[in-house]
Amino acid sequence: MASRPGLSLKFLCVGFSRGHDADFMNRIANFGNQRGNFVFIDSYEENWRETLNESLLDSLEMALESSAKLKFAIKNLPNGYEQEFKCE
């Protein structure tokens, strides 16, 4: 990166297994000179394919720096908590 000062780096990561290393994936997502993103897809969930599609589309929007609104989801499935936030 130092040899290419005009280069912009953003890492977008997807974790698929329940045994993935979330700390490592977060470090990768925040390694570039722009904030990246880390998404966990629980492949044991029934609708994991739809979640994957949505996550990849969101990541593509981030990569292309679209004017899409910021959004994020908080899930704690063992406690039955799930909420999605979209900034207006």
C-alpha angles and dihedrals in degrees: 000000000000092000091053106046094174093053116112118206127193123167121207114193134189124197117200110177129062087234097058120123103252094184091054093047090050090051090053091048091053097041098092127078088256126055112266132192138247121200128183117212112195101215089193091066117097095234098042093126092058090046090050092050092050092046093050091049090049090049091049090052089051092048092051091044093232123179091252115139119256114260137170139173132220117204131179102170098179088060094039094243122142128155133163123205126201121186115221 
